[in-house]
């Protein structure tokens, strides 16, 4: 049986449009001789649909989309896709996360998800109830009756030895063993995180070994709000072979012949972690802009490494002609920073606008002096500069219909080293889930020879340095006062970032860090900064999630709290 893996990029809530994407994938698959097409979890809805699932009109539209697929599906082809399945007993939640089989004769639900994630960014128990039976589909193809084990996303994530922990509930893989499937199909919508591609392969290999059959893993691709789905669908065989691998961070379709000769299949090498990270950040920006109706973007370019990285990502995502860079020098901006920003813009082919802010700073000082009894000083004066810049950027973006990209990193968001209504202004925080040290590492890779093929594929200049050593080697500074350095207010990022990772991602307490050898004053300082900055993060732009623990919808800390 020839099976097509259809890795589509849906628009959340566009059930009819997503149905057309699936139909086009089916036509392509039929031209390649496929008999069955497998699509991702909730493929008609796009994942995650969140409260759109509660709308009766959209539930009805799903039926309409499925009926259209039945009517237009190529002859002899079947489609397996993720759908929502209403329960009829009047109890809440009243849906199952399910899979449906579409054929010329009609469509029917053939599987329901058993393990419902309600951690991090997931909240499936708000909408769905879990199924309580393993799912096996028998399908006649090629003169043979195939036994297909069906799972949806989290149902595959049951290997405690690989995960360290797992969701409470059944073992869908273990319960399928008695049913002796010929193949295991997993319909997924699994967001990108660093290191996750390899983990998915390991989970599929473990399932293939337990069941003694190949595993088809079909993942959604595309950016939906802060989540980036990286695709990377594949077929895994017992022993860890990967005879079929689809693209990362791009729509794709590939066919695989089940039941063919069992030739040894060595795993194809995964792209480097840096390449996967860059490609997915580019995809996240491109889809956020496209799906929100923006064709162009704007950012403030300071000559620092954060705005340089955001400029590289956005230029690849939107094209340099659709990205405007704004330089806003103050009396404290160094000539080197202005030169570095201009040189970077030239390397990327960006249009630049320069808006000096010295006169605006003087005007604010003059206006505020009577009320303050003197000119603003200290942090007030520094924040005024940031807010002047933020106001100018918002005005340009409003007038020109552009998406304003913020350039702050995760280290700054964590400790509040950012200004509300200033540098935090914007519609998307591109690197808000990258620590400062990660920003430096990614920029160093971008400027290395190893990145040249990826840069070329993304439409970026492939020769020479792109970010540039002048930017990469510069001590981090907001340049809001003479000779300012970030290290004047914060520990060095090489010290700060490991502490932040321990506090944010490992949920360590200052006491535990102190017991492990951390300086007590430093542990308490960083924990205090993290806690006090919560009110800023609550008002920040959506950020692109690339780690297992990001600020955003999966970070639900109270603002007014101790600890």
N, C-alpha and C positions, 0 to 999 in steps of 0.2 A: 504494500500500500504506500502510495506516494503522499506524504503529508507536507503541507506548506505551513511554515511559521510566519504569521503576519504581525509584524512589529509596527503598530500604527501610532500616530501622534494625535490623540483626540483633543477636541475642545470641550471642556467640561460643560455639560448641559445641552450640547448641540446634538441631540440624539439622531435627528435626521441627517445632519451633515456627517456625523461619525458613521452612520449607516452607509452613506455613500463612499466614505473611505474604505470601509470593509468590503463593499461591493466591488470597488476597483481592485482591491487586493485579491478578491476571489477571481475576478476575470484574469488577472495576471497569473495567478496560480493555475487556473484551468488551462491557460495557454502553455504552461510548463508541465501539463499532465498530472496535476495534483488531483486526488480524490477526496481529501479532507483538508480543510483550512482551520488552523487553531489560532485564535485571537486572544488578547489579554483579558484580565479580570475587569468587569464592568466596562467592557469595551465601548458599548453604546453610550454610556454616561460620561466616560472620562473619569479618571480617579485623581483625587477624591471629590465626589459630588457634594458631600456634606449635606446641608439642609435642602438642597435642591431635590433630594430624595423624598422629601415630605410633600412635594407639590403634586396634587392629583393630576393636573394637566400634563406634567412631564411623565408621570407614570403611564398615562394614556398614550403619550407620544412614543414611548418605548414599544408598545404594542403595534403602533402604526409603522415604526421603523422595522420591526421584525417581519411584519406582513409584507413590506416592500422588499425585504431581502428574499423572502420566500418566492415572491413573484418574479424577481429579476436574477436569481442565482443561476449561474451557468449550469447547464444540464449535466447530471451525473455527479455534481459536487455537493459536499456537505460542509457546513460551517459550524464550528464550536466556538462560542463566544460567551463572555461574562455579561450577566444581566442581573437586575433586581427581580425578586420573585415574591409577590404579595402573599401573605398568610390570610386566611379567611375566617379566623376565629374571633376577631374583634379585640384581641389583646395586643399590647404594645411591648416592644417594637413589632411592627406588623410586616416586616420584610425579611427575606433571606437573601444573602449574597450568593448568587447562583450561577450556573452555566447552562446554556440552552443549546440544543442542536437544531440547526436550520437545514431543511431539505426541501425538495420540490413539493413534497406532500404536505408540508407545514412545519411548524416549530414546536418544540417541547422542552421543558426544563428537565435536565438529566443529572444534575448534581447540585449540592448545596454546601456552602463553606462550613467547616466545623470549628475551626479556631479563629476567633474574632479578636484582633489586636485592639486594645484600648490603652496603649501606652505611647509615649512620645507624641508624634503628630497624629496618631491614629485614634479614632473614636468610633469604631464600628458598632459597639454595643449600644450606642445612641440610636442606631437605625435598624440593626439586624439582630435576629435571633440565631443561635447556632444550630446546625443540624446534628443529628445523633446517630447517623448511619454512614458507613463507608459507601463510596459511590463507584459503581462499575457500569460501564456502557458497553453493550455488545453491538458490533457494527459489521455488516456484511460488505466486504470489499475484496475484489480480486479473487473471487471464488473461495474466500476464507472468512470465517467468523472470528473477528478480532475482539479480544477482551481488553477494554481500555479502562484503566484506573484513573479516576478524575479527582484532582485536588485543586484548591484555589489558594494561591499565595502562601499565607501563614501556615496552611496545612502541611507544607514541606519543612517548616522550621521547627523540627522536633528533636534534633540531635543535641542533647545536653553536653556531650563531650566536645562539640564544636562551638556551641553557643555559650557555655557556662551556666546557662539557665534557659528555661523555655516557658511558654505560656501554659498556665494550668488548663488541663482538659485532656481530651482523648489523644491517642496517637494514630492519626489517620493513615500513616504509612504502615505501621504495624498491623492495623486491622485489615488492610488490603492484602496482606500476605496470604491469608486463607482463601482469597478469591482468585489467586493466581493470574494476575493481569499479564497480558503480552507487552503492554506499554503503560507507562505512567505519564499522564499529561498534567502539567501544572500551569494554570492560567494566573498570571501575576500582574501586579502593579506595585513594584518594589522600587522605592526612591533610591537615588544615588547616595552613597556615602563612601568615603575613602576606605578601600580594602574590601568592599562588599562584593565585587565581581568574583574574586577568588573564593569567598565564603559561599556564594551561591553554587559554584562548581562543586565545592566540597559537600554541600548538603545534597545536591543531586547525585553525586557519586555514592554517598551513603545510602540514599534511597534505592538507587539502582542495585547496589550490592544486597540490600535487604530483600528486595523483590525479585532479583534475578532477571531484570528486564531494563531496557533503555528508558530514560526520562527525557521528555520534551518540556523544556522550560520556556514559556513565551511571556515576555515582559513588555509592558507599556514603555513608550519613549516620549520625551517632551517635557517642557516646563509647565507646571500648573501652579500659579502663585509662587510660594516659596519653595515648593518641592520640584526637584528635577528627577525625572525618570530616565535612566540611562540606557534602556534597552538591553543590548547584549544577550538576546535570546540564544538558546543553544540546545543541542541534544547531547546528553551525557549517557555513557554506557557503564556497566559494571567494571570496576577497576580504574575508573577515572578517565576513560577516553572521551574525547569531544569531537565526534565526526562532523558536526555542523555547528558553526558559530556565526551569529549575525553581528551587524555593526553596533558600535557603541555611539550613543548620542546622535543617532540618525534613524529615520524610518528605513525599514528594510523588509525584505521577504526572501525566504530561501526554502527550497524543497529538500526533503530527506526521504529516502526509501526505506521504510520499515520492512523487516523480514528479508532484506538483501543479504549478501554474503557478509559474514561477521569479520571483516578485515580489521586488523588492529588499527586503532585510531588514537594517536598520541594527542594530548591536549595542545591546541594551538596556543601560542604565547599570548598572554594578555598585554595590552598596551601598558606603558609605564604608569605608575601612580600619578606622575606630574601631567602626562598627556591626558589621562582620564579626567583629572581635575580641571585642566584648562578647557577641554572640549565640553565638559558638562556646564561649566560656568558660562561659556559662550552660548550654549544651548539655552540655559536659563534666562539670560538677558534677551536673546532673540525671541523666545516664545513669550516672555512676559510682555515685551513691547508689542509683538504681533497680536497676541490674544487680547490685549487691552486697548488696541486700536492706535498705537503709536508707530509712526514710520521713522521718526528721528529722535535723537537724544542729545543731552547737554550735560556737561560736567565742568566743575572747576578744576583747573590743572595748576597745581602749585609748584611743581618741580620735585615733589616728594615721591616716595616709592608707592604709596597707596594709590594716589590718583594716577600714577603712571600705569600701574597694573590694571586699574579699572578702564583706562583709556585703551589699552591693548585688547582687553576682553570685549569692550563695546565696539571697537573698530572691526574686530573679527565677526561680531554678532550682527551688526547692522550695516557694515560698510563704512569706510572713512568719510564718504560724502554725506552720510546721514548722522554724523556725530560732530558736534561743535564743542570746542574747548575754550574756556574763558579763563583768562589770567587776570587776577585782581590784586595787584601789588599794593602793599602798604609801606609806610616809612621803614618798617622792620624787615621787609622782604629783601633777601640778599640778591645781588646781581647774578650770582651763580644759579640760584633757584629759577630765576626768570629765564636765563639762558638754557638751563636744562629742560624746562617746560617747553620752550620754543623749539629746541632741537628734537625733542620727542615728538611733538606735533608734526614736525617736518618729516621725520622718519615714517610716521604713520599716515601721512597725507591728510592731516586734519586742518580744517579752517579754524583760525583762532581769533578771538576778540579780547582786547585788553581794556579793562575798566579800572583805572587807579582809584583807590578808596581814601586817599589822604584827605581830600576836601570834605568827604562825607564824615570821616572821623572828626574833623575839626568842627563841623556843623553840629554833630551830636554833643561834643564837649561843650560848645557854646550854649546849646539848648538846655543841657542838664545842669550846668554850673549853678544857676540860681537855686534850683531845687536841692542840690546836693551840698551847696556851700563850697564848691570847688569842682575842678574837673574830675571825671571818673578816673579811678586808679585801680591798680591791681587786677584781680579777676574780672571785675566789672568792665574795665577798659578792654581786656582781652576778649571777653565774650561779645562786646559791642562790635569788634572787628569781624568776628565770625558771623554775627547776625547781619551785619551790613552785607557781607558776601552772600549769605543765604538769601537775603531779600532780593539782591540783584539777580541771582541765579533763578529764583522763582519767577521774577518779573519777565526775564527773557524766555523761560520755558512756557509761561502762560501765554505770552504774546505770540510766540512762534509755534505753539502746539507741540512742544517737545517733552519727552520724558526726562526729568532730572534724575541723574544717578548720583547717589551719595557715595563717598569714598572711604568711609570709616571702616576699621577692621574690628575683629572680635575682641582683641585685647583692650581697645579703647572703649567699646561698648560695655565690656565687663566691669571696668573700673570707673566709668563715667567720665573718661577723658575726651569729652565731646560736648558740644553746646546745643542745647535745645533751641530750635528755631534759628539755628545757625548752620554749622556744617552737617547737622543731622537732617536738614531739609532735603526733601526729594521723594520720589515715588518708588525707588528700589535701592536697597543696600547690597551692592554687587558682591563685596568681599566681607560682609558682616559676619560670616562664619569662618573666617580665616584669621588665626592669630598672627601677630606681627611677624614672628619668626617664620611662619608658613608663607607669608607674603614675600619675604626675602628669599626663601628657598625656591618658590615658584618662579620668581623673576630671574633668579640665577639660572634655572633650567631653561626658561624661555630664551635667554641669551646664549645658551650653549649650542654646540653643533648638533647635539642629539635632538634638539627641538626643531631643526630646520624642516624635516618632512611634515611635521604637524603644522608648523607655521604656514607652509606653502598650501597645505590642504585647507586651512582656515582663511586663506586669502590675505595673509599677512606677508610682509617682506621676509624672505627666507635667508637672506645673506646678512652677515654681520650682526652686531648687537642691536637689540630693539629697545629694551628699557635703557640700557647703557650703564657703564660702570660708574659714571659720575653720579647717577641717581642711586644705584645700588650701594655705593660706598659711603654715601652721605649719612652723618649721624641724624637720626630722626628728630625733627623739630617742627612745631606748629608755627614758628616765626611770628609770634604775637607780641614779643618784646625783644629788646636787644640781646643777642647771643643766647637765645633760649634753646634748650635741649629738652626732649621728653624726659631724659634721665634726671632733670632737675626736680620733677614732680613724682616720678615713678621709678621703681626698680628697673634695672636693665631688663629689656625684653627677654633675654636669654635666661634670666632668673624668674621674671614675672610669669611668663607663659606656662612653664611646667607647673607652677603653683595654681594658676587658673585652671589648667586641665584637671588637676587633682580635685579642685573644689567644684568645678562645673560638671565634668564628665565622670569622675569616679565618686562624686558625692562625699568627699573626705571632709572632715571637720578640722578646724585649726588645731585642736588638741591631738588629733591623729597625726597631722603633719609635723607637729612639734615633737611627738614621740618618735617619728621617723628621722629626726635630725634637723628639721627646719628651724630657722631662727624664730623665737617666739614673737618678737615685735613685728617681724615681717609677715608671719602667718596671720596675725591679728589685723595688721594694716590692710592686707589684701582682701581678707574676708570682709572687713568693714567697708572697703571701697565697693566690693561686689554687691553687698546688701544695699548700701545707700543709693546705688545707681539704678535700682529697679524702676523707679518712677520715670527715668529717662528712657529705658528700654521699652516701657509700656507705650511710649509715644513715638517710637522709632519707625522708620519705613520698613516694609517687609524685606527680609533678607533671604538670599539664596542658601538653602541648607545643604551643606556638604559633609557634615560630621554626624556622629550618632547623638549629639546633644547640642542643639543649636538654640539660640534665643529666637523666640517666635511662638508659633502655635503649640509647640511641644514643650515650652518652658512656662510653667504655670506657678510662678512664685508670687506671694503677696507683696504688696508695696509696704504697707504698715505692718511690720513684723519684727520680732527679735530673732537673733541667731544669724 
